[in-house]
Amino acid sequence: MVIYLDNNATTAVAPEVRQAMEPFLTDLYGNPSSMHTFGGQVARNVEEAREQVADLVGAHPTEILFTSCGTESDNTAIRSALAVNSGRRHLITTRVEHPAVRNLCHVLGQEGSVGGGYRLTELPVDSQGMLNIADLGDALDDDTALVTVMWANNETGVLFPIDPIGGLCRSRGILFHTDAVQAVGKVPMNLADLPVDMLSLSGHKLHAPKGIGALYVRRGTRFSPFMVGGHQERNRRGGTEPVPSIVALGRAAELAKARLDEEQTRVRALRDRLEKGLLAKCPGAMLNGHPTARLPNTTNISFEYVEGEAILLLLDQHGICASSGSACTTGSLEPSHVLRAMGVPFTAAHGSVRFSLSVYNTEAEIDKVIEVLPPIIRRLREISPFGRDELARAKP
Ligand SMILES: Cc1ncc(COP(=O)(O)O)c(C=O)c1O
């Protein structure tokens, strides 16, 4: 049996979602752009899904366009903002963005890359992963085309203060985009009342299948399409609509809205139980990220002097899925840019593990992890010369 605590990576497709999309994989295969009734009826289902997504984020349906994923939404928003502000050459983001934003910003910041040569400001975060709004104020200037700041961090769950950030941008007439891929469905939001111009979301983080996302574009925001082709999505995104996935995202959005309370209460309580249990039972364990301004489902814990990847492998033997803040690529363990930006010491960043829960987790699963993980940490520390020495020194 698998204990799945890696929901910030991806989520299980909800049975209700699978059921909703099923007819569109079999009988209802028409093209929503077709003139005939067979296609036309499918177009109505696409519009219903648009309403469901809009309802989850507090937007008007015409402000939602469907994309293939969160990455496409981010790329569309950022490239659009730069295209409609072609006279401005300054782009502001943070040091802790997901690669979907971060790597694009780096390309745009490179002299000589396609569409590049922008002046890039990457705002720092403090040791709890929080942004200082005064730093944003200092960075804004008359040449700034766009500010793109994530709503919730995928590694730590830290929530940025979107309202004041957007307010500051609006007061200076600067476009504001937020990558809300991790926030949508986990925290309540009402975009009608927020100074956000564009917002990205992704289906597979909220129990819809992979390969579907959406971009919110506030009414009146100048827009330049990323995917140019047919007239779909009111000329804002060419390409025949992936109807089954769109219908799935709509149903997932409806479910997420109904389950927001549960995320904030039961899922949060499970996360807190896991966090408290592990911090109490594993000496030298510490929380990465803000203790309160955080997604209800995420905890990121460092176990000093052990490798996160080794922890994951041993957890995996118990069927427990989590993820680590370091990635073993090209043979060298590179700690995550998020933990580095927070100034987490090297020895702790290497031993970081992210647990991300969903409404499908149970108390029994959490208790199993609290039982299984502390002996794993002890064992790994015993075989790590560094950990052994450090622990010996710590003993009275
Ligand atoms: C914060 C954030 N932004 C963007 C993405 C990319 O979304 P997708 O996998 O749908 O392209 C992710 C996925 O992990 C994410 O966590």
The ligand as a Tripos MOL2 file, in Angstrom:
@<TRIPOS>MOLECULE
LIG
   16    16     1     0     0
SMALL
NO_CHARGES

@<TRIPOS>ATOM
      1 C1          4.5670   26.6940   -8.2100 C.3       1 LIG1
      2 C2          4.5020   25.9050   -9.4900 C.ar      1 LIG1
      3 N1          4.4500   26.5530  -10.6480 N.ar      1 LIG1
      4 C3          4.3770   25.9100  -11.8180 C.ar      1 LIG1
      5 C4          4.3850   24.5340  -11.8750 C.ar      1 LIG1
      6 C5          4.3220   23.8590  -13.2020 C.3       1 LIG1
      7 O1          3.0540   23.3110  -13.4420 O.3       1 LIG1
      8 P1          2.8790   22.1900  -14.5530 P.3       1 LIG1
      9 O2          3.5090   20.9470  -14.0340 O.co2     1 LIG1
     10 O3          1.3890   22.0640  -14.7300 O.co2     1 LIG1
     11 O4          3.5380   22.7000  -15.7830 O.co2     1 LIG1
     12 C6          4.4550   23.8010  -10.6830 C.ar      1 LIG1
     13 C7          4.5290   22.3320  -10.7030 C.2       1 LIG1
     14 O5          5.1850   21.7290   -9.8640 O.2       1 LIG1
     15 C8          4.5220   24.5130   -9.4580 C.ar      1 LIG1
     16 O6          4.5870   23.8750   -8.2920 O.3       1 LIG1
@<TRIPOS>BOND
     1     1     2 1
     2     2     3 ar
     3     2    15 ar
     4     3     4 ar
     5     4     5 ar
     6     5     6 1
     7     5    12 ar
     8     6     7 1
     9     7     8 1
    10     8     9 2
    11     8    10 1
    12     8    11 1
    13    12    13 1
    14    12    15 ar
    15    13    14 2
    16    15    16 1
@<TRIPOS>SUBSTRUCTURE
     1 LIG1         1 GROUP 0 **** ****
